[in-house]
Amino acid sequence: MSAYDKDFSDAIYGVESDGRYVSQARLKTMLKYEMQLMEERISREAHPNRVFFSYANTVATIDFSKRYKGHGWVGIRYQLDPTRKEYDEIVLHVRFKQNEARLQQETLGILGVNLIYGAFYKYHKPKKMLKYLYDHIDKDTLEIDMINFSALILRR
């Protein structure tokens, strides 16, 4: 789902208390909302072996005057075991170093695919997952300056 317009985003996810759109709080609101929709629409009784996930990002790309390079929050809420009610979560903050919005969007797309892959296949090795996040991304184009692993991800 895309919510490029602020009014559209507010209609879907509500208004954040601080009024910001590119924030960790907004990302977490998006992940929670999308997961709730999935739980409402896909019956656990009919599909007891399915694992759920939601991926979201909220990003400001480079501005028109190219003074502000852009940054954003990227995250996934997911489960590896369909019998657990709790979700694991990985949240990243990124800073773009590219000078074109289109290139930043492409990098964000690759990062999203890498994050989804890493969450499901590299969760038990966080250092290795960090390496996989940069797969097919030049380290000079993106900086991951914060990553947070939540829930039981590291105890498996």
C-alpha positions in Angstrom: 0.0 0.0 0.0 1.3 3.5 -0.8 0.3 6.6 1.0 2.3 9.4 -0.7 -0.1 12.2 0.3 -0.1 13.3 4.0 -3.9 13.4 4.1 -4.2 10.0 2.6 -1.6 8.6 5.1 -3.5 10.2 8.0 -6.7 8.6 6.8 -5.1 5.2 6.8 -2.8 5.3 9.8 -4.1 8.2 11.8 -2.2 11.4 12.9 1.0 10.9 14.9 1.1 12.9 18.2 4.2 14.8 17.0 2.7 15.4 13.5 5.7 13.8 11.8 5.5 11.4 8.9 9.1 10.2 8.6 9.7 8.9 12.1 10.1 5.6 14.0 6.8 6.1 15.6 5.1 6.4 12.2 6.8 3.3 10.9 5.7 1.3 14.0 2.1 2.6 13.5 2.2 1.4 9.9 3.7 -2.1 10.7 1.1 -2.6 13.5 -1.8 -1.5 11.3 -0.9 -3.6 8.4 -0.4 -6.7 10.6 -3.8 -6.1 12.2 -5.4 -6.1 8.7 -3.7 -9.3 7.8 -4.9 -11.0 11.0 -8.5 -9.8 10.3 -8.4 -11.0 6.7 -6.6 -14.3 6.9 -8.2 -16.9 9.2 -5.7 -18.6 11.5 -8.2 -21.5 11.8 -8.2 -22.0 8.0 -4.5 -21.5 7.7 -2.8 -22.7 10.9 0.6 -23.1 9.3 1.0 -19.7 7.7 3.4 -17.2 9.0 2.6 -13.5 8.7 4.7 -10.4 8.0 4.3 -6.8 7.2 6.9 -4.5 5.7 6.8 -0.8 5.7 8.9 2.3 5.1 8.5 6.0 5.6 11.1 8.0 3.7 12.0 11.6 2.7 14.1 11.5 -0.4 16.5 14.2 -1.6 14.9 17.7 -1.8 14.6 19.7 -5.0 17.5 22.0 -4.1 19.6 18.9 -3.3 20.6 20.4 0.1 19.0 17.7 2.1 20.0 14.2 1.0 17.1 12.2 2.6 16.6 9.6 5.2 14.0 7.2 6.3 12.7 4.4 8.6 12.4 0.8 7.3 10.9 -2.1 9.1 9.4 -5.6 9.1 7.1 -7.2 11.7 7.0 -11.0 11.2 6.8 -14.4 12.7 8.9 -17.5 12.1 6.6 -19.8 14.0 2.8 -19.7 13.3 2.0 -20.9 16.8 3.6 -17.9 18.5 1.4 -14.9 19.1 4.3 -12.4 19.5 5.9 -10.9 16.5 9.6 -10.3 15.8 10.5 -6.9 14.5 13.5 -5.3 12.8 13.6 -1.5 12.4 16.3 0.4 10.6 17.1 4.1 10.1 18.9 4.9 6.9 20.5 7.9 5.3 20.8 8.3 1.6 24.0 9.5 0.0 22.8 9.5 -3.7 21.9 12.7 -5.5 18.8 11.6 -7.3 15.4 10.7 -5.8 15.0 7.9 -8.4 18.3 6.2 -7.3 17.2 6.5 -3.7 13.9 4.9 -4.5 15.7 2.0 -6.3 18.1 1.6 -3.3 15.1 1.5 -0.9 13.5 -1.2 -3.0 16.6 -3.4 -2.9 17.0 -2.8 0.8 13.4 -3.8 1.4 13.9 -7.1 -0.4 17.1 -7.7 1.4 15.4 -7.0 4.8 12.6 -9.4 4.1 15.0 -12.1 3.0 17.3 -11.5 6.0 14.4 -11.6 8.5 13.4 -15.1 7.4 16.8 -16.6 6.5 19.5 -14.8 8.5 17.6 -14.0 11.7 19.9 -16.2 13.8 23.1 -14.4 12.7 22.5 -10.6 13.1 26.0 -9.7 11.9 25.6 -11.7 8.8 22.1 -10.2 8.3 23.7 -6.7 8.3 26.0 -7.8 5.5 23.0 -9.1 3.5 21.2 -5.8 3.9 23.8 -4.3 1.6 23.6 -7.1 -1.0 23.4 -5.4 -4.4 23.8 -1.9 -2.7 27.0 0.1 -2.9 28.0 1.0 0.6 28.7 4.5 -0.6 25.0 5.1 -1.5 23.3 4.2 1.8 24.2 4.3 5.5 22.3 2.2 8.0 22.9 4.2 11.2 20.5 2.4 13.5 19.1 -1.1 13.6 16.9 -2.6 16.3 16.0 -6.3 16.7 13.0 -6.8 18.9 11.2 -9.8 20.5 12.8 -13.3 20.6 14.8 -13.0 17.4 18.2 -13.4 19.0 17.2 -16.2 21.4 16.3 -18.8 18.7 
